[in-house]
Amino acid sequence: MRALLSALCLVCVTTLVQAPLRAQMVEESLAQDPGPLDFIQGDSYEQWILQSLVGDALVGIAADGRLVPRLAARWEVRKDGSILFHLRSDVRYADGSRVCAEDVIWTIQQLLQNPRASPTKRAILEGATVGSEQGHPWIRSPRPAGRLLLELARVPIAQKNHSESGSGPFAFRKEPGAWVFTRRDHFLHPRIEGIRFRLMPDAAGVMTALQKGWLSIGAPATRRQMEAPPTHRLITQPMHAQLVVWSHGGAGPLRLLERWRKDAFPAQLLGQNARPSRGLWPETLGFKTQFIQVDPSPRQDPGTLRLLYGAGEESLEKLLLALRERARRDGVDLQLIPIEQGLLAERLQKSDFQLACSMVVFDPHPWAVLEYLEPRGPMNFTGWSHPRLAELLARIQQPGDAAWSELQTLWASSPAALPLLDFHSVIWVDRRLVVEPSPMGLYLHTPGAAGWRWTL
């Protein structure tokens, strides 16, 4: 599944030593422990950040959404529908071995066969076969080549038999209480010495550290966003990110949420970070606004709804409390049930919920929404299906095809999920640090953190 968005920006605190800028580490934090680095099983938002630093996918996506070479210098779509990749000759793993077709084949086969593999990556590769020809890896998939190429940017290649080893621009080492990444000799030529993450779940502590100027990058409290200290500047990034609610009880509860989202969240609570969603699919991905189709037979509002969400996220809890108050005005008791993130993911996978919500970051292309609809889509938590789905999917070959509108109308007739809020990332960045914002955040595009640099 798309990675569940636990934070729109990662921050940390440590006192910076007085050293030359070129040797200075970027200091960040993690809101929660991402667990061991694992290119096969890792699927949290924090894992995606770590993997983007240590690994290379076959292709990359630039900050403006263009497909660009990454591990593959070039590729070709062949008549049989397969894509043949020509790997770079100058990319190595930590032990000095060259990335080769066997690594690509092993990574993809593991993602398809390992029962604990990332649901997001497994869904991307559903139905795919992989092999090599004269030392060049190829992938054949039932998906259109244009879609598969964009989605492969989310599949970094691990070293054969070493799921924790990547060929990316930074080398990783785990220290007590810290995740440290240092630059490597790499074709992206990283210009910073590295990044150090520390576990820091307390938002108040992060804000204090920002005000003292100890952070390279930080997410300020909503009420203080415009008050960046002299050491930092404010950056706002539009994101393909939403707060989404899934309903296992049909579209009825979602119709209520559609009514509530318009006025549930006070402006002072949202700040610059969010605005109420409109429609069913992200407008940032090019979709026109379309709402849930009205049921001609009136239904009585339920007296009680139970909504699961990931515990420990203070900003999310405040948003949901506002939503609960709005529901109360309509005589509905919206019961908020916090559970640990891992348990929430498990409940979602098992369809064990009435309502469940999470923050989601979409890939920067319209095919990302199909994860709601496809039979094994990583965001199809309710088993949603429709007799016309296969026919419409077969007609979609590229963005803008007429079948997209028909597909959205089909979803609108009985959706299983509804976005409540569209997010922006509001961050403070050290004035000496040059970064490139994008709708994917600071890390997930190419070159990502490898393109950052310090200035005097």
C-alpha positions in Angstrom: 0.0 0.0 0.0 0.9 3.5 -0.3 3.0 4.3 2.5 0.9 5.5 5.5 1.9 9.1 6.2 2.8 9.5 9.8 4.4 12.9 9.3 4.9 15.3 6.3 8.4 16.2 7.4 11.0 14.5 9.6 12.8 16.5 12.2 15.4 15.9 15.0 17.4 17.7 17.6 21.1 17.6 18.5 23.5 20.4 19.2 25.4 21.2 16.1 29.2 21.4 16.4 31.0 24.4 15.0 32.6 22.8 11.9 33.0 23.8 8.3 29.7 23.6 6.4 30.9 21.1 3.9 31.5 18.6 6.8 28.4 19.4 8.7 25.7 16.7 9.0 22.1 17.6 8.4 20.2 16.9 11.6 16.7 15.4 11.5 14.4 13.2 13.5 12.0 10.3 13.2 8.6 10.4 14.9 8.7 6.6 15.4 11.2 3.8 15.1 11.3 2.5 11.5 12.8 -0.8 12.5 15.7 -2.4 10.6 16.4 -1.2 7.1 14.8 -3.7 4.8 14.2 -3.3 1.1 11.9 -6.3 0.9 9.7 -6.0 4.0 9.9 -2.4 5.0 6.8 -0.5 4.1 6.3 2.4 6.6 6.7 6.0 5.6 9.9 6.1 7.7 11.2 3.1 5.8 10.6 4.7 2.5 12.8 7.7 3.6 15.6 5.4 4.7 15.4 3.3 1.5 15.5 6.5 -0.6 18.8 7.4 0.9 20.5 4.0 0.8 19.0 2.5 -2.3 18.5 3.1 -6.1 15.4 2.1 -8.1 15.7 1.3 -11.7 14.1 4.7 -12.6 13.5 7.9 -10.7 10.9 10.7 -10.6 12.2 14.2 -10.7 10.7 17.0 -8.5 8.5 18.1 -11.4 7.1 14.6 -11.9 9.2 13.6 -14.9 10.5 10.0 -15.3 14.3 10.1 -15.2 17.1 7.5 -15.3 18.4 6.2 -11.9 20.0 2.7 -11.6 19.1 2.1 -15.3 20.9 4.5 -17.7 18.2 3.8 -20.3 15.4 1.3 -21.1 13.3 0.2 -24.0 9.7 -1.1 -24.3 9.7 -4.1 -26.6 7.0 -5.5 -28.8 6.1 -8.3 -26.4 5.4 -5.6 -23.8 8.5 -6.2 -21.7 10.8 -3.5 -20.6 14.5 -4.1 -21.1 16.8 -2.1 -18.7 20.4 -1.2 -19.4 22.1 -0.8 -16.0 24.8 1.8 -15.2 28.3 0.4 -15.0 29.5 2.8 -12.3 27.2 1.8 -9.4 28.3 -0.4 -6.6 27.2 -1.9 -3.3 29.0 -1.3 0.0 31.2 -4.4 -0.6 32.4 -3.0 -4.0 30.4 -5.4 -6.1 28.6 -4.1 -9.2 24.8 -4.0 -9.4 23.8 -6.6 -12.0 20.7 -8.3 -13.4 20.8 -11.0 -10.8 20.2 -8.3 -8.1 17.2 -7.0 -10.0 15.8 -10.5 -10.5 16.3 -11.5 -6.8 14.7 -8.3 -5.5 11.6 -8.7 -7.6 11.2 -12.4 -7.0 11.5 -11.8 -3.2 8.8 -9.1 -3.4 6.5 -11.5 -5.2 7.2 -14.6 -3.2 8.0 -13.5 0.4 4.7 -13.5 2.4 6.0 -10.6 4.6 7.1 -8.5 1.6 5.9 -4.8 1.4 2.3 -4.8 0.3 2.9 -1.6 -1.8 5.8 -3.1 -3.8 4.0 -6.5 -4.2 1.0 -4.8 -5.6 3.1 -2.8 -8.1 4.6 -6.1 -9.3 1.4 -8.2 -9.3 1.4 -10.5 -12.3 5.0 -9.5 -13.4 7.7 -11.8 -14.6 11.4 -11.0 -14.6 14.5 -12.3 -16.3 17.7 -11.3 -18.1 18.9 -11.1 -21.7 22.6 -10.8 -22.4 23.2 -9.4 -18.9 20.3 -6.9 -19.1 17.3 -7.4 -16.8 13.8 -7.3 -18.2 10.4 -7.0 -16.6 7.1 -8.0 -18.2 3.8 -7.0 -16.5 0.1 -6.9 -17.4 0.2 -3.1 -16.5 0.8 -0.5 -19.3 4.5 0.2 -19.6 4.0 3.9 -18.8 2.4 3.0 -15.5 4.8 0.3 -14.6 7.8 2.6 -15.2 6.5 5.3 -12.9 5.7 2.8 -10.2 9.1 1.1 -10.4 10.5 4.3 -8.9 9.1 2.9 -5.6 11.1 -0.3 -5.9 14.8 0.2 -4.9 17.0 -2.8 -5.8 18.6 -4.7 -3.0 21.8 -6.7 -3.2 21.1 -10.4 -3.9 20.6 -12.3 -0.6 21.1 -9.0 1.4 17.8 -7.3 1.9 19.4 -4.5 3.9 22.0 -3.6 1.3 21.4 -0.9 -1.4 23.6 1.0 -3.9 22.3 4.5 -3.1 24.0 7.8 -2.5 24.4 7.3 1.3 25.8 4.5 3.5 23.8 3.6 6.6 24.9 2.7 10.1 22.8 2.3 13.2 24.1 4.0 16.3 22.5 4.0 19.8 19.4 6.1 19.4 20.4 7.4 15.9 20.2 6.4 12.2 23.2 7.8 10.5 23.7 8.2 6.7 27.0 9.3 5.2 27.7 10.1 1.6 29.2 7.6 -0.8 31.0 7.8 -4.1 27.9 7.7 -6.3 26.6 8.8 -9.7 24.3 11.4 -8.0 27.3 13.0 -6.4 25.8 13.9 -3.0 27.0 17.3 -1.8 26.2 17.0 1.9 28.3 14.9 4.2 25.3 13.1 5.5 22.1 13.1 7.6 21.6 12.0 11.2 18.1 11.0 12.4 17.2 10.7 16.1 14.0 9.3 17.5 12.0 12.3 18.8 8.2 11.7 18.9 7.5 14.8 21.1 6.3 17.6 18.9 6.8 20.2 21.7 10.4 19.2 22.0 10.9 19.6 18.3 9.4 23.0 18.4 11.7 24.1 21.3 14.7 22.8 19.4 13.6 24.7 16.3 13.3 28.0 18.2 16.8 27.5 19.6 18.2 27.0 16.1 19.5 23.5 16.7 17.8 21.9 13.7 18.7 21.8 10.1 15.1 21.1 9.2 11.9 21.1 11.3 8.2 21.0 11.2 6.9 24.0 13.3 3.7 24.0 15.4 0.7 25.1 13.4 0.1 28.2 15.4 3.8 29.3 15.0 4.5 28.5 11.3 5.1 32.1 10.2 7.5 32.9 13.0 10.6 31.2 11.7 13.7 32.0 13.7 16.5 34.1 12.0 18.5 30.9 11.4 15.7 29.4 9.2 13.4 30.1 6.3 9.9 28.8 5.7 9.1 26.4 2.9 5.6 25.2 1.9 5.3 22.2 -0.3 2.0 21.1 -1.9 1.7 17.4 -1.4 -0.2 14.5 -2.9 -1.2 13.7 0.6 -4.6 13.2 2.2 -6.2 12.1 5.5 -8.3 9.2 4.3 -11.1 7.3 6.0 -12.1 3.8 4.8 -15.6 2.4 5.5 -16.2 -1.3 5.8 -19.9 -0.6 6.2 -20.7 0.7 2.7 -20.9 4.3 1.5 -23.5 5.4 4.1 -21.0 6.5 6.7 -18.9 8.2 4.0 -21.9 10.3 3.0 -21.9 11.7 6.6 -18.2 12.3 6.5 -18.6 14.2 3.2 -21.1 16.4 4.9 -18.9 17.0 7.9 -15.6 17.6 6.2 -16.8 20.9 4.8 -17.0 22.6 8.2 -15.5 20.2 10.8 -12.0 21.7 11.0 -11.5 25.3 12.3 -9.0 27.3 10.2 -6.8 27.9 13.2 -6.5 24.2 13.6 -5.4 23.6 10.0 -3.1 26.5 9.6 -1.2 26.3 6.3 -0.9 22.6 6.5 -4.3 21.5 5.3 -7.6 22.3 3.7 -10.8 20.2 3.6 -10.8 17.8 0.6 -13.2 18.2 -2.2 -14.4 15.1 -4.2 -13.1 11.6 -4.0 -9.7 11.6 -5.7 -6.8 14.1 -5.3 -7.2 17.2 -7.4 -3.4 17.5 -7.3 -3.2 14.4 -9.6 -5.4 16.0 -12.2 -8.8 14.6 -11.2 -11.9 16.8 -11.5 -14.1 17.2 -8.4 -16.6 14.4 -8.1 -18.7 13.6 -5.0 -20.4 10.5 -3.8 -23.6 9.8 -5.7 -26.7 10.5 -3.7 -28.7 7.4 -2.7 -32.3 8.0 -3.8 -33.7 6.1 -0.8 -33.1 8.1 2.4 -31.3 6.3 5.2 -31.4 6.9 8.9 -28.1 8.2 10.3 -26.5 5.7 12.6 -26.3 6.5 16.3 -22.7 5.4 16.7 -19.7 5.0 14.5 -16.3 3.5 15.6 -13.2 4.9 13.9 -9.7 3.4 14.3 -6.6 5.6 14.0 -2.9 5.4 14.7 -2.1 6.3 18.3 0.6 8.8 19.3 0.1 11.4 16.6 -0.9 14.6 18.5 -1.9 16.6 15.4 -4.0 13.8 14.0 -5.8 13.4 17.3 -6.7 17.1 17.4 -8.2 16.8 13.9 -10.3 13.8 14.8 -11.5 15.4 18.0 -12.8 18.3 15.9 -14.5 15.8 13.6 -16.1 14.1 16.5 -17.6 17.4 17.7 -19.0 18.0 14.2 -20.6 14.5 14.2 -22.2 15.2 17.6 -24.0 18.2 16.1 -25.8 15.7 13.9 -26.6 13.4 16.7 -23.9 10.8 15.8 -21.5 9.4 18.4 -18.2 9.1 16.6 -16.1 6.9 18.9 -12.4 7.5 18.3 -10.2 4.4 19.0 -6.5 4.8 19.0 -4.3 1.8 18.3 -0.6 1.2 17.7 0.5 1.8 14.1 1.5 -1.8 13.5 -1.9 -3.0 14.8 -3.7 -0.5 12.7 -2.0 -1.8 9.6 -2.9 -5.4 10.6 -6.5 -4.5 11.2 -6.7 -2.7 7.8 -5.2 -5.7 6.0 -7.7 -8.0 7.7 -10.7 -5.7 7.0 -11.3 -5.7 10.8 -12.9 -2.3 11.3 -16.0 -0.2 10.8 -14.2 3.0 10.0 -10.4 3.5 9.9 -8.3 6.5 9.0 -4.7 7.2 8.1 -2.6 9.8 6.3 -1.6 8.7 2.8 1.0 10.0 0.3 0.2 9.2 -3.3 2.7 8.7 -6.1 2.7 11.7 -8.5 0.6 10.1 -11.2 -3.1 9.3 -11.6 -2.6 5.5 -11.5 -1.9 5.9 -7.8 -5.7 6.0 -7.1 -6.1 2.5 -8.6 -4.7 1.1 -5.4 -8.2 1.8 -3.9 -9.9 -0.2 -6.6 -7.8 -3.1 -7.9 -8.6 -6.5 -6.4 -5.2 -6.8 -4.6 -4.6 -3.1 -4.4 -2.7 -2.1 -1.3 -5.4 0.4 -0.3 -8.3 -1.8 -1.1 -8.9 -2.7 2.5 -12.6 -3.6 2.1 -12.5 -5.9 -0.9 -14.2 -3.4 -3.1 -15.1 -4.7 -6.6 -17.3 -4.0 -9.5 -18.3 -6.0 -12.7 -17.1 -3.2 -15.0 -13.8 -2.6 -13.3 -11.6 -5.0 -15.4 -13.1 -3.6 -18.7 -12.4 0.0 -17.7 -8.9 -0.7 -16.4 -8.1 -2.4 -19.7 -9.0 0.9 -21.6 -6.7 3.0 -19.5 -3.3 3.3 -21.2 -2.2 6.8 -20.3 -3.3 9.8 -18.2 -6.2 11.7 -19.8 -7.9 8.6 -21.4 -11.7 8.9 -21.4 -12.0 5.8 -19.2 -10.6 7.7 -16.2 -13.9 9.7 -15.9 -16.0 6.6 -16.2 -13.9 4.9 -13.6 -14.3 7.8 -11.2 -18.0 7.8 -11.7 -18.1 4.0 -11.0 -16.2 4.6 -7.8 -18.5 7.5 -6.8 -21.5 5.1 -7.0 -20.3 3.1 -4.0 -16.9 4.2 -2.7 -15.1 2.5 0.1 -12.8 5.5 1.1 -13.1 9.2 1.4 -10.4 11.9 1.9 -11.1 14.4 4.6 -8.1 16.8 4.2 -5.5 17.7 1.6 -2.1 18.4 3.1 0.7 20.8 2.5 4.1 20.4 4.2 5.2 23.5 6.1 8.8 23.3 7.3 11.6 25.5 8.5 14.9 24.9 6.8 18.3 26.2 7.8 19.0 29.3 5.7 22.4 27.9 4.7 20.9 24.6 3.5 19.7 24.5 -0.2 17.0 21.9 -0.7 14.5 21.2 -3.6 10.9 21.0 -2.5 8.5 18.7 -4.4 5.0 17.2 -4.1 6.7 14.1 -2.9 8.5 16.0 -0.1 12.2 16.5 0.2 13.4 12.9 0.0 11.3 10.7 -2.4 12.2 12.4 -5.7 15.5 12.2 -7.6 18.0 13.4 -6.6 16.3 14.0 -3.2 18.7 14.6 -0.4 21.7 13.9 -2.7 21.0 17.2 -4.3 21.1 19.3 -1.1 24.1 21.5 -0.4 25.4 23.9 2.2 26.1 27.6 1.4 28.1 30.2 3.4 
